Amino acid sequence: MNSKRLHAVFKYLAEAVNWVGYISISAIVLVTAIDVIGRYCFNKPLLGSLELLELLMAVFGGFAILHTTARRGHINVDLLFAIFPRRLQIAVHAFGSMMGSAIFAIIAYRVFTLGRQSLLTRYYTTILFIPTGPFEIVLACMLGLFSLVLFVQAFLPPSAKKSENVEEELSI
C-alpha cells in the first residue's frame, strides 16, 4: 500500500471518528435538553436520562480524547519547559508520550476485559435495561487507539514553531 493511499485511509478514518463524536455530543445535548424541559416545564423528567448520558459520555469521551491527541490539541503548561534546550524538550516529550502510551494501554485492556465480562454476564443498566458491554468495548477501543497515537507521537516530536491557535496576551 503506497503512502498516498495510506494517508487517504487515515484521513477517512479520522473523519469517521469526528462524525461519531459529533453525533454523540449532539445526542448528549438533545437528551439533556429534553430532560431539563420535561423536568421544569412539565414536571416529567426523561426516564433514564442519567443512564443515557453516562453511556453517551463513554462514547464521546473516547472519541474526543483520540481526536484531540491526534491533532496535538491538549493543553500544555510550559512555564519552565520552554527554557529547556530543544533536545531536552524532545526527550521529555518522548518519555511522557511513552509513559502515557503504556498507562493508557493498561487502562484500555482493563476496560476491554470489563466490557467483555459485562457482555458475558449480560449486565444491563437498571432503568432502561441497555447492555453496557458494547459501550465499554467502544471506550476500550478508543483508549487503545489513543495509546497507539501516543506511542507514535513519542517518535514524532512537536514542531518548534508556535501554534497559530495560541491567543495573544491581553493588553490592559
FENMO-V87004 format. One record per pair of residues at least 12 apart in sequence whose C-alpha atoms are under 10 Angstrom apart, sorted by the first residue. I is the first residue (numbers start at 0). J is the second residue. D is the distance in whole Angstrom. If there is no record, write none. Layout:
# FENMO-V87004
i->I j->J d->D
i->I j->J d->D
This chain:
# FENMO-V87004
i->13 j->65 d->9
i->13 j->66 d->8
i->13 j->69 d->9
i->14 j->66 d->10
i->16 j->59 d->10
i->16 j->61 d->10
i->16 j->62 d->6
i->16 j->63 d->9
i->16 j->65 d->8
i->16 j->66 d->7
i->16 j->141 d->10
i->17 j->59 d->10
i->17 j->62 d->7
i->17 j->63 d->8
i->17 j->65 d->9
i->17 j->66 d->7
i->18 j->62 d->9
i->19 j->58 d->8
i->19 j->59 d->8
i->19 j->62 d->7
i->19 j->63 d->10
i->20 j->55 d->10
i->20 j->56 d->10
i->20 j->58 d->8
i->20 j->59 d->5
i->20 j->60 d->8
i->20 j->61 d->9
i->20 j->62 d->6
i->20 j->63 d->6
i->20 j->65 d->10
i->20 j->66 d->9
i->21 j->59 d->8
i->21 j->62 d->9
i->21 j->63 d->9
i->22 j->55 d->10
i->22 j->59 d->9
i->23 j->52 d->10
i->23 j->54 d->10
i->23 j->55 d->6
i->23 j->56 d->8
i->23 j->57 d->9
i->23 j->58 d->7
i->23 j->59 d->6
i->23 j->60 d->9
i->23 j->62 d->9
i->24 j->52 d->10
i->24 j->55 d->8
i->24 j->56 d->8
i->24 j->58 d->9
i->24 j->59 d->6
i->24 j->60 d->9
i->24 j->63 d->10
i->25 j->55 d->10
i->25 j->59 d->10
i->26 j->51 d->9
i->26 j->52 d->9
i->26 j->55 d->8
i->26 j->56 d->10
i->26 j->59 d->10
i->27 j->48 d->10
i->27 j->51 d->8
i->27 j->52 d->6
i->27 j->53 d->9
i->27 j->54 d->10
i->27 j->55 d->6
i->27 j->56 d->8
i->27 j->59 d->9
i->28 j->52 d->9
i->30 j->45 d->8
i->30 j->47 d->10
i->30 j->48 d->7
i->30 j->49 d->9
i->30 j->51 d->8
i->30 j->52 d->7
i->30 j->55 d->10
i->31 j->45 d->9
i->31 j->48 d->7
i->31 j->49 d->9
i->31 j->51 d->10
i->31 j->52 d->8
i->32 j->45 d->10
i->33 j->45 d->7
i->33 j->48 d->9
i->34 j->46 d->8
i->34 j->47 d->9
i->34 j->48 d->7
i->34 j->49 d->9
i->35 j->48 d->10
i->46 j->126 d->8
i->46 j->127 d->8
i->47 j->124 d->9
i->47 j->125 d->9
i->47 j->126 d->6
i->47 j->127 d->6
i->47 j->128 d->10
i->48 j->126 d->9
i->48 j->127 d->9
i->49 j->126 d->10
i->50 j->124 d->7
i->50 j->125 d->8
i->50 j->126 d->8
i->50 j->127 d->8
i->50 j->128 d->10
i->50 j->129 d->9
i->50 j->131 d->10
i->51 j->124 d->9
i->51 j->127 d->9
i->51 j->129 d->9
i->53 j->131 d->10
i->53 j->134 d->10
i->54 j->124 d->10
i->54 j->129 d->9
i->54 j->130 d->10
i->54 j->131 d->7
i->54 j->133 d->10
i->54 j->134 d->6
i->54 j->135 d->9
i->54 j->138 d->10
i->55 j->134 d->8
i->56 j->134 d->10
i->56 j->138 d->10
i->57 j->134 d->7
i->57 j->135 d->7
i->57 j->136 d->10
i->57 j->137 d->8
i->57 j->138 d->6
i->57 j->139 d->10
i->57 j->141 d->10
i->58 j->133 d->10
i->58 j->134 d->7
i->58 j->135 d->8
i->58 j->136 d->10
i->58 j->137 d->7
i->58 j->138 d->6
i->58 j->139 d->10
i->58 j->141 d->9
i->59 j->137 d->10
i->59 j->138 d->9
i->59 j->141 d->10
i->60 j->138 d->8
i->60 j->141 d->9
i->60 j->142 d->9
i->61 j->135 d->10
i->61 j->137 d->8
i->61 j->138 d->5
i->61 j->139 d->8
i->61 j->140 d->8
i->61 j->141 d->5
i->61 j->142 d->6
i->61 j->143 d->10
i->61 j->144 d->9
i->61 j->145 d->8
i->62 j->137 d->9
i->62 j->138 d->8
i->62 j->140 d->10
i->62 j->141 d->6
i->62 j->142 d->9
i->62 j->144 d->10
i->62 j->145 d->9
i->63 j->141 d->9
i->63 j->145 d->10
i->64 j->141 d->8
i->64 j->142 d->8
i->64 j->144 d->10
i->64 j->145 d->7
i->65 j->141 d->7
i->65 j->142 d->7
i->65 j->143 d->9
i->65 j->144 d->7
i->65 j->145 d->5
i->65 j->146 d->9
i->65 j->147 d->10
i->65 j->148 d->8
i->65 j->149 d->10
i->66 j->141 d->10
i->66 j->145 d->9
i->66 j->148 d->10
i->67 j->145 d->9
i->68 j->145 d->7
i->68 j->146 d->10
i->68 j->148 d->7
i->68 j->149 d->7
i->68 j->152 d->9
i->69 j->144 d->10
i->69 j->145 d->8
i->69 j->148 d->7
i->69 j->149 d->8
i->69 j->151 d->10
i->69 j->152 d->9
i->71 j->149 d->10
i->71 j->152 d->9
i->71 j->157 d->8
i->72 j->162 d->10
i->72 j->164 d->10
i->85 j->159 d->8
i->86 j->156 d->10
i->88 j->156 d->9
i->88 j->157 d->9
i->88 j->159 d->10
i->89 j->153 d->9
i->89 j->154 d->9
i->89 j->155 d->9
i->89 j->156 d->6
i->89 j->157 d->8
i->89 j->158 d->10
i->89 j->159 d->10
i->90 j->153 d->9
i->90 j->154 d->10
i->90 j->156 d->9
i->91 j->153 d->10
i->91 j->156 d->10
i->92 j->152 d->9
i->92 j->153 d->7
i->92 j->154 d->9
i->92 j->155 d->9
i->92 j->156 d->7
i->92 j->157 d->8
i->93 j->149 d->9
i->93 j->150 d->9
i->93 j->151 d->10
i->93 j->152 d->8
i->93 j->153 d->4
i->93 j->154 d->7
i->93 j->155 d->8
i->93 j->156 d->7
i->93 j->157 d->10
i->94 j->150 d->10
i->94 j->153 d->7
i->94 j->154 d->10
i->95 j->149 d->9
i->95 j->150 d->10
i->95 j->153 d->8
i->96 j->146 d->9
i->96 j->147 d->10
i->96 j->148 d->9
i->96 j->149 d->5
i->96 j->150 d->6
i->96 j->151 d->9
i->96 j->152 d->7
i->96 j->153 d->5
i->96 j->154 d->9
i->96 j->156 d->10
i->97 j->146 d->9
i->97 j->147 d->10
i->97 j->149 d->7
i->97 j->150 d->6
i->97 j->151 d->9
i->97 j->152 d->9
i->97 j->153 d->6
i->97 j->154 d->9
i->98 j->146 d->10
i->98 j->149 d->9
i->98 j->150 d->9
i->98 j->153 d->9
i->99 j->145 d->9
i->99 j->146 d->7
i->99 j->147 d->10
i->99 j->149 d->7
i->99 j->150 d->8
i->99 j->153 d->10
i->100 j->142 d->10
i->100 j->143 d->9
i->100 j->144 d->10
i->100 j->145 d->8
i->100 j->146 d->4
i->100 j->147 d->7
i->100 j->148 d->8
i->100 j->149 d->5
i->100 j->150 d->5
i->100 j->151 d->9
i->100 j->152 d->10
i->100 j->153 d->9
i->101 j->143 d->10
i->101 j->146 d->7
i->101 j->147 d->9
i->101 j->149 d->9
i->101 j->150 d->8
i->102 j->146 d->8
i->103 j->139 d->10
i->103 j->142 d->6
i->103 j->143 d->7
i->103 j->144 d->9
i->103 j->145 d->8
i->103 j->146 d->5
i->103 j->147 d->9
i->103 j->149 d->9
i->104 j->139 d->9
i->104 j->140 d->10
i->104 j->142 d->7
i->104 j->143 d->6
i->104 j->144 d->9
i->104 j->145 d->8
i->104 j->146 d->6
i->104 j->147 d->8
i->104 j->150 d->10
i->105 j->142 d->9
i->105 j->143 d->9
i->105 j->146 d->9
i->106 j->139 d->8
i->106 j->142 d->8
i->106 j->143 d->8
i->106 j->146 d->9
i->107 j->135 d->10
i->107 j->136 d->9
i->107 j->138 d->8
i->107 j->139 d->5
i->107 j->140 d->7
i->107 j->141 d->8
i->107 j->142 d->5
i->107 j->143 d->5
i->107 j->144 d->9
i->107 j->145 d->9
i->107 j->146 d->8
i->108 j->136 d->10
i->108 j->139 d->7
i->108 j->140 d->9
i->108 j->142 d->9
i->108 j->143 d->8
i->109 j->139 d->8
i->110 j->132 d->10
i->110 j->135 d->6
i->110 j->136 d->7
i->110 j->137 d->9
i->110 j->138 d->7
i->110 j->139 d->5
i->110 j->140 d->9
i->110 j->142 d->9
i->110 j->143 d->10
i->111 j->132 d->9
i->111 j->133 d->10
i->111 j->134 d->10
i->111 j->135 d->7
i->111 j->136 d->5
i->111 j->137 d->8
i->111 j->138 d->8
i->111 j->139 d->5
i->111 j->140 d->8
i->111 j->142 d->10
i->111 j->143 d->9
i->112 j->132 d->10
i->112 j->135 d->9
i->112 j->136 d->8
i->112 j->139 d->9
i->113 j->131 d->10
i->113 j->132 d->8
i->113 j->135 d->7
i->113 j->136 d->8
i->113 j->139 d->9
i->114 j->130 d->10
i->114 j->131 d->7
i->114 j->132 d->4
i->114 j->133 d->7
i->114 j->134 d->8
i->114 j->135 d->5
i->114 j->136 d->5
i->114 j->137 d->9
i->114 j->138 d->9
i->114 j->139 d->8
i->115 j->131 d->10
i->115 j->132 d->6
i->115 j->133 d->8
i->115 j->135 d->8
i->115 j->136 d->7
i->116 j->132 d->8
i->117 j->130 d->8
i->117 j->131 d->7
i->117 j->132 d->5
i->117 j->133 d->9
i->117 j->135 d->8
i->117 j->136 d->10
i->118 j->130 d->7
i->118 j->131 d->8
i->118 j->132 d->5
i->118 j->133 d->7
i->118 j->135 d->9
i->118 j->136 d->9
i->119 j->132 d->9
i->120 j->132 d->9
